[in-house]
Amino acid sequence: MARKLLPKEALFLNLFDSWYGPQIKLSLVYRWGDYTDKNPKLRKQTVLQHEHSVTRLVQKILVLLLMKLPQLNVFLLLYAFSNHDEPEGYLKRKRDKSVRKKKEEDELKEYFLFKKINKNLPKEIYVFEEYAYLLQYATKDFSFFPSEAKTILRKLRKSNLLEAKIFRFLEYWEYIFYAYESYKMHGDKLILTQVLRREIPKLQSFVFKIPELREVFPKIDEEWFLSFINENIDIPFE
């Protein structure tokens, strides 16, 4: 018997695709491949797990930051974190490409995929969805993006620069969690040392420019991370 499905113009059907697609597709793409290749004991974190866990972390951290920065657009930040990697599930690859290896063409491919994935959403939802998605690029060089994206990015820089900077800070900060898990659970000093070498200077720079971020990156944390780096100077650089 033929199944009776909702018509294409139904709101529920368009939202169904947004609900279903990421659950399946993001669960098939793994992160941290450069390290799991070296140490198969490490957990293969999926992009779906990452988007869920980073959003939960950010929820908690924003409670602290709102006490110091009540002007923060919390909804925009949470929305951005919950969908910033959505296109990675539609690239037909099993491994996520490290941000250090991504080129301009990779970022553009993901942006156009984002537009394709969400094109059937109601306009009011799509406009905000794109605004939140592009927040991750607002502190970077975005000269290679198409003109419509650059218009949004210029608006983000003007109206939501603080949120864009905090997005970038929290993204760097969250990388440390998987690295620390790998060390705590499996004694892997390589990943933790290399991630800390990359990310700690960035976090320090953000805290210097936005002192309120010390709430997220207190001295006790910073000192432990720095001591770990110093105690593992024998770990090779990347």
GROMACS elastic network, one bead per residue, 0.5 to 0.9 nm:
[ bonds ]
;  ai    aj funct       b0    kb
    5     8     6  0.88573   500
    5    13     6  0.87758   500
    6     9     6  0.82029   500
    6    10     6  0.63867   500
    6    12     6  0.80111   500
    6    13     6  0.64490   500
    7    10     6  0.55633   500
    7    13     6  0.75942   500
    8    11     6  0.83637   500
    8    13     6  0.67666   500
    8    14     6  0.76250   500
    9    12     6  0.87870   500
    9    13     6  0.76025   500
    9    14     6  0.77002   500
    9   120     6  0.85520   500
   10    13     6  0.54207   500
   10    14     6  0.67161   500
   10    15     6  0.89029   500
   11    14     6  0.52967   500
   11    15     6  0.62373   500
   11    16     6  0.84893   500
   11   121     6  0.77188   500
   11   122     6  0.75680   500
   12    15     6  0.51449   500
   12    16     6  0.59282   500
   12    17     6  0.88630   500
   13    17     6  0.66256   500
   14    17     6  0.54847   500
   14    18     6  0.68838   500
   14    19     6  0.89563   500
   14   118     6  0.85865   500
   14   120     6  0.61228   500
   14   121     6  0.59429   500
   14   122     6  0.83516   500
   15    18     6  0.50686   500
   15    19     6  0.61905   500
   15    20     6  0.86041   500
   15   120     6  0.88055   500
   15   121     6  0.70965   500
   16    20     6  0.59210   500
   16    21     6  0.82509   500
   17    20     6  0.51681   500
   17    21     6  0.55874   500
   17    22     6  0.84776   500
   17   117     6  0.85635   500
   17   118     6  0.87890   500
   18    21     6  0.57903   500
   18    22     6  0.68622   500
   18   117     6  0.80475   500
   18   118     6  0.75121   500
   18   121     6  0.86925   500
   19    22     6  0.66886   500
   19    23     6  0.70995   500
   20    23     6  0.55475   500
   20    24     6  0.66834   500
   20    25     6  0.87340   500
   21    24     6  0.55627   500
   21    25     6  0.59105   500
   21    26     6  0.79682   500
   21    89     6  0.84509   500
   21    90     6  0.89045   500
   22    25     6  0.51731   500
   22    26     6  0.51813   500
   22    27     6  0.75662   500
   22    48     6  0.72782   500
   22    86     6  0.66168   500
   22    87     6  0.87640   500
   22    89     6  0.68629   500
   22    90     6  0.87951   500
   23    26     6  0.60115   500
   23    27     6  0.62343   500
   23    48     6  0.68765   500
   24    27     6  0.54625   500
   24    28     6  0.69155   500
   24    48     6  0.85941   500
   24    89     6  0.82672   500
   25    28     6  0.54945   500
   25    29     6  0.72151   500
   25    47     6  0.89728   500
   25    48     6  0.82343   500
   25    86     6  0.88636   500
   25    88     6  0.83619   500
   25    90     6  0.65791   500
   25    92     6  0.88613   500
   26    29     6  0.55867   500
   26    30     6  0.84048   500
   26    46     6  0.67918   500
   26    47     6  0.52468   500
   26    49     6  0.82879   500
   26    51     6  0.89768   500
   26    85     6  0.85414   500
   26    86     6  0.71842   500
   26    87     6  0.85753   500
   26    88     6  0.70058   500
   26    90     6  0.79756   500
   27    30     6  0.77332   500
   27    45     6  0.89871   500
   27    46     6  0.55147   500
   27    47     6  0.62880   500
   27    48     6  0.51043   500
   27    49     6  0.73824   500
   27    89     6  0.77251   500
   28    46     6  0.67403   500
   28    47     6  0.78631   500
   28    48     6  0.82866   500
   28    89     6  0.71992   500
   28    93     6  0.84556   500
   28    94     6  0.62491   500
   28    95     6  0.83825   500
   29    45     6  0.84642   500
   29    46     6  0.54622   500
   29    47     6  0.58411   500
   29    48     6  0.79971   500
   29    88     6  0.75326   500
   29    89     6  0.62975   500
   29    92     6  0.87010   500
   29    93     6  0.68003   500
   29    95     6  0.51539   500
   29    96     6  0.61082   500
   30    33     6  0.70113   500
   30    44     6  0.60475   500
   30    45     6  0.56237   500
   30    47     6  0.60722   500
   30    48     6  0.88830   500
   30    94     6  0.61686   500
   30    96     6  0.57816   500
   31    34     6  0.85887   500
   31    36     6  0.87204   500
   31    44     6  0.68036   500
   31    45     6  0.56298   500
   31    46     6  0.58363   500
   31    47     6  0.64552   500
   31    50     6  0.85383   500
   31    94     6  0.89716   500
   31    95     6  0.60162   500
   31    96     6  0.51471   500
   31    97     6  0.76306   500
   31    98     6  0.77774   500
   32    35     6  0.56387   500
   32    36     6  0.62905   500
   32    37     6  0.86643   500
   32    44     6  0.74987   500
   32    45     6  0.74000   500
   32    95     6  0.81614   500
   32    96     6  0.75806   500
   32    97     6  0.85387   500
   32    98     6  0.73631   500
   32   178     6  0.89292   500
   33    36     6  0.50120   500
   33    37     6  0.58458   500
   33    38     6  0.85531   500
   33    44     6  0.79889   500
   33    95     6  0.66322   500
   33    96     6  0.76309   500
   33    97     6  0.84092   500
   33    98     6  0.83951   500
   34    37     6  0.56389   500
   34    38     6  0.69268   500
   34    98     6  0.84559   500
   35    38     6  0.51719   500
   35    39     6  0.61699   500
   35    40     6  0.82342   500
   35    42     6  0.79013   500
   35   190     6  0.84447   500
   35   191     6  0.67131   500
   36    40     6  0.50893   500
   36    41     6  0.72882   500
   36    42     6  0.56754   500
   36    43     6  0.75480   500
   36    44     6  0.69988   500
   37    40     6  0.59663   500
   37    42     6  0.89898   500
   39    42     6  0.59825   500
   39   188     6  0.80840   500
   40    43     6  0.78633   500
   40    44     6  0.86021   500
   41    44     6  0.87920   500
   41   182     6  0.87505   500
   41   186     6  0.71530   500
   42    45     6  0.87425   500
   42   181     6  0.88177   500
   42   182     6  0.60492   500
   42   185     6  0.84048   500
   42   186     6  0.70655   500
   42   188     6  0.84622   500
   43   178     6  0.89717   500
   43   181     6  0.89371   500
   43   182     6  0.76490   500
   45    48     6  0.82743   500
   45    49     6  0.63591   500
   45    50     6  0.69594   500
   45   178     6  0.83879   500
   46    49     6  0.51771   500
   46    50     6  0.63106   500
   46    51     6  0.87828   500
   46    95     6  0.87729   500
   46    96     6  0.86960   500
   47    51     6  0.61573   500
   47    52     6  0.85749   500
   47    85     6  0.73008   500
   47    86     6  0.84413   500
   47    88     6  0.77824   500
   47    89     6  0.77175   500
   47    96     6  0.76740   500
   48    51     6  0.52847   500
   48    52     6  0.62395   500
   48    53     6  0.85803   500
   48    85     6  0.87202   500
   48    86     6  0.86560   500
   48    89     6  0.86896   500
   49    52     6  0.52267   500
   49    53     6  0.60027   500
   49    54     6  0.84364   500
   50    53     6  0.51984   500
   50    54     6  0.58660   500
   50    55     6  0.83106   500
   51    54     6  0.54215   500
   51    55     6  0.60914   500
   51    56     6  0.86453   500
   51    81     6  0.68219   500
   51    82     6  0.57111   500
   51    83     6  0.72533   500
   51    84     6  0.79329   500
   51    85     6  0.72337   500
   51    86     6  0.86075   500
   52    55     6  0.53883   500
   52    56     6  0.63588   500
   52    57     6  0.88083   500
   52    81     6  0.88102   500
   52    82     6  0.69789   500
   53    56     6  0.51316   500
   53    57     6  0.61992   500
   53    58     6  0.86178   500
   54    57     6  0.50216   500
   54    58     6  0.60811   500
   54    59     6  0.85690   500
   54    81     6  0.70272   500
   54    82     6  0.79595   500
   54   170     6  0.87260   500
   54   171     6  0.81623   500
   54   174     6  0.67145   500
   55    58     6  0.50936   500
   55    59     6  0.61729   500
   55    60     6  0.88606   500
   55    78     6  0.63848   500
   55    79     6  0.85461   500
   55    80     6  0.89801   500
   55    81     6  0.57140   500
   55    82     6  0.57742   500
   56    59     6  0.51148   500
   56    60     6  0.66451   500
   56    61     6  0.88585   500
   56    78     6  0.89422   500
   57    60     6  0.53717   500
   57    61     6  0.62894   500
   57    62     6  0.86833   500
   57   174     6  0.81556   500
   58    62     6  0.59159   500
   58    63     6  0.86655   500
   58    77     6  0.83533   500
   58    78     6  0.70681   500
   58    81     6  0.80605   500
   58   170     6  0.75219   500
   59    62     6  0.54222   500
   59    63     6  0.68461   500
   59    74     6  0.86499   500
   59    78     6  0.70804   500
   60    63     6  0.54957   500
   60    64     6  0.72608   500
   61    64     6  0.53206   500
   61    65     6  0.63465   500
   61    66     6  0.86814   500
   61   215     6  0.84869   500
   61   216     6  0.67706   500
   62    66     6  0.57679   500
   62    67     6  0.85772   500
   62    72     6  0.87416   500
   62    74     6  0.71041   500
   63    66     6  0.54653   500
   63    67     6  0.69659   500
   64    67     6  0.56609   500
   64    68     6  0.72759   500
   64    69     6  0.88629   500
   64   215     6  0.67695   500
   64   216     6  0.77565   500
   65    68     6  0.52818   500
   65    69     6  0.56597   500
   65    70     6  0.76175   500
   65    72     6  0.82255   500
   65   212     6  0.71232   500
   65   213     6  0.73484   500
   65   215     6  0.69834   500
   65   216     6  0.78820   500
   66    71     6  0.75171   500
   66    72     6  0.66986   500
   66    74     6  0.83124   500
   67    70     6  0.60125   500
   68    71     6  0.89452   500
   68   212     6  0.62358   500
   68   213     6  0.89443   500
   68   215     6  0.86859   500
   69    72     6  0.58640   500
   69   212     6  0.74558   500
   70    73     6  0.84947   500
   71    74     6  0.87455   500
   72    75     6  0.87813   500
   72    76     6  0.88427   500
   72    77     6  0.85373   500
   72   160     6  0.86620   500
   72   162     6  0.75600   500
   72   163     6  0.66790   500
   73    76     6  0.55213   500
   73    77     6  0.65576   500
   73    78     6  0.89222   500
   73   160     6  0.79778   500
   73   163     6  0.68734   500
   74    77     6  0.51832   500
   74    78     6  0.61611   500
   74    79     6  0.84525   500
   74   163     6  0.83269   500
   75    78     6  0.52596   500
   75    79     6  0.59735   500
   75    80     6  0.84489   500
   76    79     6  0.51357   500
   76    80     6  0.60300   500
   76    81     6  0.86923   500
   76   128     6  0.86580   500
   76   131     6  0.85265   500
   76   132     6  0.59766   500
   76   135     6  0.85725   500
   76   163     6  0.78985   500
   77    80     6  0.50765   500
   77    81     6  0.62757   500
   77    82     6  0.86272   500
   77   132     6  0.74139   500
   77   135     6  0.82823   500
   77   163     6  0.65256   500
   77   164     6  0.81883   500
   77   166     6  0.84055   500
   77   167     6  0.67758   500
   78    81     6  0.52432   500
   78    82     6  0.61386   500
   78    83     6  0.88503   500
   78   132     6  0.88240   500
   79    82     6  0.51821   500
   79    83     6  0.65082   500
   79    84     6  0.83430   500
   79   129     6  0.78029   500
   79   132     6  0.61776   500
   79   133     6  0.79992   500
   80    83     6  0.56039   500
   80    84     6  0.55575   500
   80   129     6  0.80996   500
   80   131     6  0.84319   500
   80   133     6  0.53810   500
   80   134     6  0.79631   500
   80   135     6  0.66901   500
   80   136     6  0.74450   500
   80   167     6  0.81808   500
   81    84     6  0.53987   500
   81    85     6  0.81282   500
   81   132     6  0.84175   500
   81   133     6  0.82336   500
   81   136     6  0.86556   500
   81   167     6  0.78248   500
   81   171     6  0.86861   500
   82    85     6  0.79866   500
   82    86     6  0.83611   500
   83    86     6  0.52347   500
   83    87     6  0.86078   500
   83   129     6  0.83685   500
   83   132     6  0.81507   500
   83   133     6  0.65860   500
   84    87     6  0.80599   500
   84   132     6  0.80159   500
   84   133     6  0.54263   500
   84   134     6  0.80791   500
   84   135     6  0.86199   500
   84   136     6  0.72159   500
   85    88     6  0.56686   500
   85    89     6  0.78896   500
   85   110     6  0.85603   500
   85   133     6  0.86436   500
   86    89     6  0.61595   500
   86    90     6  0.78406   500
   86   110     6  0.85486   500
   86   113     6  0.89612   500
   86   114     6  0.71241   500
   86   117     6  0.89052   500
   87    90     6  0.53545   500
   87    91     6  0.68638   500
   87   109     6  0.86683   500
   87   110     6  0.53834   500
   87   111     6  0.74709   500
   87   112     6  0.86791   500
   87   113     6  0.57544   500
   87   114     6  0.54389   500
   87   117     6  0.77766   500
   88    91     6  0.55701   500
   88    92     6  0.82711   500
   88    93     6  0.82771   500
   88    96     6  0.68964   500
   88    97     6  0.87945   500
   88   110     6  0.68995   500
   88   113     6  0.87350   500
   89    92     6  0.70062   500
   89    93     6  0.78203   500
   89    94     6  0.86687   500
   89    96     6  0.87154   500
   90    93     6  0.79943   500
   90   110     6  0.87093   500
   90   113     6  0.74208   500
   90   117     6  0.86233   500
   91    94     6  0.87463   500
   91   109     6  0.87151   500
   91   110     6  0.79988   500
   91   113     6  0.82500   500
   93    96     6  0.73755   500
   96    99     6  0.88395   500
   97   100     6  0.82589   500
   97   101     6  0.66134   500
   97   102     6  0.65816   500
   98   101     6  0.53030   500
   98   102     6  0.64453   500
   99   102     6  0.51484   500
   99   103     6  0.85466   500
  100   103     6  0.85150   500
  102   105     6  0.80194   500
  102   106     6  0.57953   500
  102   107     6  0.71084   500
  103   106     6  0.52415   500
  103   107     6  0.66104   500
  103   108     6  0.88444   500
  104   107     6  0.52139   500
  104   108     6  0.62529   500
  104   109     6  0.86109   500
  104   144     6  0.70584   500
  104   145     6  0.86410   500
  105   108     6  0.50612   500
  105   109     6  0.60282   500
  105   110     6  0.86168   500
  105   144     6  0.87622   500
  106   109     6  0.51090   500
  106   110     6  0.63032   500
  106   111     6  0.86634   500
  107   110     6  0.52143   500
  107   111     6  0.62140   500
  107   112     6  0.87943   500
  107   145     6  0.86994   500
  108   112     6  0.61849   500
  108   113     6  0.84418   500
  108   144     6  0.80581   500
  108   145     6  0.67377   500
  108   146     6  0.86553   500
  109   112     6  0.53401   500
  109   113     6  0.61398   500
  109   114     6  0.86010   500
  110   114     6  0.60821   500
  110   115     6  0.87269   500
  111   115     6  0.64319   500
  111   116     6  0.87519   500
  111   133     6  0.86360   500
  111   134     6  0.84353   500
  111   145     6  0.87443   500
  112   115     6  0.50707   500
  112   116     6  0.62382   500
  112   117     6  0.86394   500
  113   117     6  0.60237   500
  113   118     6  0.85661   500
  114   117     6  0.51953   500
  114   118     6  0.62409   500
  114   119     6  0.83456   500
  114   130     6  0.81778   500
  114   133     6  0.84292   500
  115   118     6  0.53796   500
  115   119     6  0.56553   500
  115   126     6  0.87610   500
  115   130     6  0.77974   500
  116   119     6  0.52758   500
  116   120     6  0.83478   500
  117   120     6  0.78100   500
  118   121     6  0.56565   500
  118   126     6  0.67285   500
  118   129     6  0.83324   500
  118   130     6  0.88532   500
  119   122     6  0.83116   500
  119   123     6  0.86073   500
  119   126     6  0.72597   500
  120   123     6  0.82969   500
  120   126     6  0.82742   500
  121   124     6  0.81608   500
  121   125     6  0.63322   500
  121   126     6  0.56694   500
  122   125     6  0.54777   500
  122   126     6  0.61372   500
  122   127     6  0.86867   500
  123   127     6  0.59900   500
  123   128     6  0.86967   500
  124   127     6  0.55275   500
  124   128     6  0.67672   500
  124   129     6  0.87555   500
  125   128     6  0.54946   500
  125   129     6  0.60225   500
  125   130     6  0.87005   500
  126   130     6  0.60626   500
  126   131     6  0.84589   500
  127   130     6  0.54108   500
  127   131     6  0.62781   500
  127   132     6  0.87760   500
  128   132     6  0.61013   500
  128   133     6  0.84646   500
  129   132     6  0.52583   500
  129   133     6  0.60828   500
  129   134     6  0.86762   500
  130   134     6  0.61030   500
  130   135     6  0.86400   500
  130   149     6  0.86777   500
  130   152     6  0.85261   500
  131   134     6  0.54350   500
  131   135     6  0.65015   500
  131   149     6  0.89240   500
  131   152     6  0.66342   500
  131   153     6  0.80190   500
  131   156     6  0.77978   500
  132   135     6  0.52741   500
  132   136     6  0.79623   500
  133   136     6  0.65749   500
  133   137     6  0.84326   500
  134   137     6  0.55216   500
  134   138     6  0.67362   500
  134   149     6  0.77565   500
  134   152     6  0.76877   500
  134   153     6  0.66776   500
  134   156     6  0.83249   500
  135   138     6  0.52814   500
  135   139     6  0.82033   500
  135   153     6  0.73027   500
  135   156     6  0.67819   500
  135   157     6  0.87795   500
  135   160     6  0.83148   500
  135   161     6  0.88178   500
  135   163     6  0.78861   500
  135   164     6  0.56306   500
  135   167     6  0.77288   500
  136   139     6  0.74105   500
  136   140     6  0.82068   500
  136   164     6  0.64294   500
  136   165     6  0.87642   500
  136   167     6  0.66594   500
  136   168     6  0.68239   500
  137   140     6  0.52432   500
  137   141     6  0.74989   500
  137   142     6  0.67181   500
  137   153     6  0.74171   500
  137   164     6  0.78335   500
  137   168     6  0.88332   500
  138   141     6  0.78049   500
  138   142     6  0.73471   500
  138   153     6  0.55165   500
  138   154     6  0.75623   500
  138   156     6  0.63523   500
  138   157     6  0.59440   500
  138   160     6  0.87972   500
  138   161     6  0.73917   500
  138   164     6  0.59845   500
  138   165     6  0.82478   500
  139   142     6  0.84159   500
  139   153     6  0.89520   500
  139   157     6  0.73961   500
  139   161     6  0.76164   500
  139   164     6  0.63416   500
  139   165     6  0.66152   500
  139   168     6  0.78812   500
  141   144     6  0.78608   500
  142   145     6  0.56204   500
  142   146     6  0.89900   500
  142   149     6  0.86751   500
  142   150     6  0.68137   500
  142   153     6  0.76902   500
  143   146     6  0.81510   500
  143   147     6  0.89256   500
  143   150     6  0.72544   500
  144   147     6  0.89203   500
  144   150     6  0.85893   500
  145   148     6  0.81774   500
  145   149     6  0.60752   500
  145   150     6  0.60744   500
  146   149     6  0.55062   500
  146   150     6  0.62756   500
  146   151     6  0.88432   500
  147   151     6  0.62189   500
  147   152     6  0.88389   500
  148   151     6  0.52414   500
  148   152     6  0.66855   500
  148   153     6  0.88507   500
  149   152     6  0.51971   500
  149   153     6  0.61592   500
  149   154     6  0.86494   500
  150   154     6  0.60207   500
  150   155     6  0.84971   500
  151   154     6  0.52981   500
  151   155     6  0.63982   500
  151   156     6  0.87800   500
  152   155     6  0.50530   500
  152   156     6  0.62011   500
  152   157     6  0.87154   500
  153   157     6  0.62020   500
  153   158     6  0.86079   500
  154   157     6  0.50945   500
  154   158     6  0.62852   500
  154   159     6  0.86672   500
  155   158     6  0.50808   500
  155   159     6  0.59563   500
  155   160     6  0.77247   500
  156   159     6  0.52267   500
  156   161     6  0.61787   500
  156   163     6  0.88057   500
  156   164     6  0.76683   500
  157   160     6  0.57322   500
  157   162     6  0.84408   500
  157   164     6  0.76367   500
  158   161     6  0.62183   500
  159   162     6  0.83924   500
  160   163     6  0.53022   500
  160   164     6  0.62812   500
  160   165     6  0.87823   500
  161   165     6  0.61918   500
  161   166     6  0.85900   500
  162   165     6  0.51788   500
  162   166     6  0.61775   500
  162   167     6  0.85180   500
  163   166     6  0.50638   500
  163   167     6  0.59818   500
  163   168     6  0.86268   500
  164   167     6  0.50574   500
  164   168     6  0.63670   500
  164   169     6  0.87231   500
  165   168     6  0.51705   500
  165   169     6  0.62016   500
  165   170     6  0.86685   500
  165   206     6  0.79910   500
  166   170     6  0.60186   500
  166   171     6  0.83522   500
  166   206     6  0.84337   500
  166   210     6  0.89570   500
  166   213     6  0.82670   500
  167   170     6  0.53094   500
  167   171     6  0.60602   500
  167   172     6  0.87408   500
  168   171     6  0.50856   500
  168   172     6  0.63644   500
  168   173     6  0.86303   500
  169   172     6  0.53612   500
  169   173     6  0.61828   500
  169   174     6  0.86823   500
  169   202     6  0.76748   500
  169   203     6  0.62990   500
  169   206     6  0.66460   500
  169   207     6  0.88236   500
  169   213     6  0.85864   500
  170   174     6  0.59300   500
  170   175     6  0.86805   500
  170   203     6  0.86896   500
  170   216     6  0.86826   500
  171   174     6  0.52730   500
  171   175     6  0.66542   500
  172   175     6  0.54933   500
  172   176     6  0.74586   500
  172   198     6  0.89051   500
  172   199     6  0.59020   500
  172   200     6  0.84235   500
  172   202     6  0.75473   500
  172   203     6  0.72180   500
  173   176     6  0.58021   500
  173   177     6  0.77133   500
  173   199     6  0.70850   500
  173   200     6  0.81608   500
  173   203     6  0.70460   500
  173   216     6  0.88169   500
  173   217     6  0.84019   500
  174   177     6  0.55303   500
  174   178     6  0.77243   500
  175   178     6  0.60833   500
  175   179     6  0.68412   500
  175   180     6  0.89419   500
  175   195     6  0.73647   500
  175   196     6  0.89613   500
  175   199     6  0.79889   500
  176   179     6  0.50642   500
  176   180     6  0.59262   500
  176   181     6  0.85018   500
  176   192     6  0.71928   500
  176   195     6  0.64914   500
  176   196     6  0.68665   500
  176   199     6  0.78079   500
  177   180     6  0.50848   500
  177   181     6  0.61222   500
  177   182     6  0.86453   500
  178   182     6  0.62280   500
  178   183     6  0.87279   500
  178   191     6  0.89739   500
  178   192     6  0.84778   500
  179   182     6  0.51269   500
  179   183     6  0.64108   500
  179   184     6  0.86454   500
  179   188     6  0.82818   500
  179   189     6  0.86917   500
  179   190     6  0.89068   500
  179   191     6  0.56141   500
  179   193     6  0.83696   500
  179   194     6  0.88903   500
  179   195     6  0.68003   500
  179   196     6  0.84936   500
  180   183     6  0.50739   500
  180   184     6  0.59093   500
  180   185     6  0.83551   500
  180   188     6  0.86567   500
  180   189     6  0.89129   500
  180   191     6  0.82311   500
  180   192     6  0.58459   500
  181   184     6  0.50127   500
  181   185     6  0.57601   500
  181   186     6  0.78624   500
  181   187     6  0.89858   500
  181   188     6  0.89330   500
  181   192     6  0.87218   500
  182   185     6  0.54478   500
  182   186     6  0.54615   500
  182   187     6  0.66619   500
  182   188     6  0.56655   500
  182   189     6  0.81431   500
  182   191     6  0.73753   500
  182   192     6  0.74514   500
  183   186     6  0.53443   500
  183   189     6  0.57451   500
  183   190     6  0.83433   500
  183   191     6  0.75819   500
  183   192     6  0.64040   500
  184   187     6  0.57820   500
  184   188     6  0.77187   500
  185   188     6  0.81010   500
  186   189     6  0.88895   500
  187   190     6  0.89838   500
  188   191     6  0.62757   500
  188   192     6  0.70264   500
  188   193     6  0.89472   500
  189   192     6  0.53566   500
  189   193     6  0.58397   500
  189   194     6  0.83750   500
  189   232     6  0.77536   500
  189   235     6  0.77362   500
  190   193     6  0.54014   500
  190   194     6  0.61171   500
  190   195     6  0.84856   500
  190   232     6  0.87543   500
  190   235     6  0.62222   500
  190   236     6  0.78645   500
  191   194     6  0.53050   500
  191   195     6  0.59396   500
  191   196     6  0.83973   500
  192   195     6  0.52354   500
  192   196     6  0.59765   500
  192   197     6  0.84955   500
  192   228     6  0.87084   500
  192   229     6  0.85991   500
  193   196     6  0.52218   500
  193   197     6  0.61394   500
  193   198     6  0.87334   500
  193   225     6  0.87465   500
  193   228     6  0.71705   500
  193   229     6  0.56789   500
  193   232     6  0.68960   500
  193   233     6  0.85554   500
  193   235     6  0.71067   500
  194   197     6  0.51035   500
  194   198     6  0.63588   500
  194   199     6  0.87099   500
  194   229     6  0.83828   500
  194   235     6  0.78870   500
  194   236     6  0.81238   500
  194   237     6  0.68348   500
  194   238     6  0.71933   500
  195   198     6  0.51704   500
  195   199     6  0.60289   500
  195   200     6  0.82069   500
  196   199     6  0.51773   500
  196   200     6  0.54101   500
  196   201     6  0.83914   500
  196   225     6  0.68775   500
  196   226     6  0.80013   500
  196   228     6  0.85806   500
  196   229     6  0.69839   500
  197   200     6  0.60803   500
  197   201     6  0.72848   500
  197   226     6  0.86771   500
  197   229     6  0.69095   500
  197   237     6  0.87222   500
  198   201     6  0.68071   500
  198   202     6  0.74492   500
  199   202     6  0.52540   500
  199   203     6  0.62751   500
  199   204     6  0.87232   500
  200   203     6  0.50632   500
  200   204     6  0.61153   500
  200   205     6  0.85896   500
  200   222     6  0.77819   500
  200   225     6  0.78009   500
  200   226     6  0.79549   500
  201   204     6  0.50725   500
  201   205     6  0.61970   500
  201   206     6  0.87578   500
  202   205     6  0.51299   500
  202   206     6  0.63666   500
  202   207     6  0.87517   500
  203   206     6  0.51516   500
  203   207     6  0.62065   500
  203   208     6  0.86197   500
  203   213     6  0.88808   500
  203   217     6  0.78051   500
  204   207     6  0.51527   500
  204   208     6  0.61855   500
  204   209     6  0.87620   500
  204   217     6  0.85862   500
  204   222     6  0.85494   500
  205   208     6  0.51549   500
  205   209     6  0.64351   500
  205   210     6  0.86135   500
  206   209     6  0.51482   500
  206   210     6  0.58279   500
  206   211     6  0.78773   500
  206   213     6  0.74296   500
  207   212     6  0.71467   500
  207   213     6  0.53252   500
  207   214     6  0.59231   500
  207   217     6  0.78796   500
  208   211     6  0.57551   500
  208   213     6  0.86599   500
  208   214     6  0.88065   500
  209   213     6  0.89427   500
  210   213     6  0.58958   500
  210   214     6  0.81471   500
  211   214     6  0.57342   500
  211   215     6  0.83833   500
  212   215     6  0.60432   500
  212   216     6  0.82111   500
  213   216     6  0.53736   500
  213   217     6  0.64213   500
  213   218     6  0.84241   500
  214   218     6  0.51667   500
  214   219     6  0.76597   500
  215   218     6  0.58586   500
  217   220     6  0.82712   500
  217   221     6  0.63552   500
  217   222     6  0.66061   500
  218   221     6  0.55205   500
  218   222     6  0.63846   500
  218   223     6  0.87522   500
  219   223     6  0.59110   500
  219   224     6  0.84942   500
  220   223     6  0.52963   500
  220   224     6  0.63189   500
  220   225     6  0.87534   500
  221   224     6  0.53053   500
  221   225     6  0.62795   500
  221   226     6  0.86736   500
  222   225     6  0.52139   500
  222   226     6  0.61446   500
  222   227     6  0.85892   500
  223   226     6  0.51352   500
  223   227     6  0.60862   500
  223   228     6  0.85737   500
  224   227     6  0.51428   500
  224   228     6  0.61797   500
  224   229     6  0.87420   500
  225   228     6  0.51011   500
  225   229     6  0.63737   500
  225   230     6  0.87842   500
  226   229     6  0.51334   500
  226   230     6  0.63031   500
  226   231     6  0.86469   500
  227   230     6  0.50287   500
  227   231     6  0.60489   500
  227   232     6  0.86344   500
  228   231     6  0.50928   500
  228   232     6  0.62996   500
  228   233     6  0.89461   500
  229   232     6  0.53060   500
  229   233     6  0.64870   500
  229   235     6  0.89637   500
  230   233     6  0.56129   500
  231   234     6  0.82678   500
  232   235     6  0.56718   500
  233   236     6  0.77615   500
  234   237     6  0.89131   500
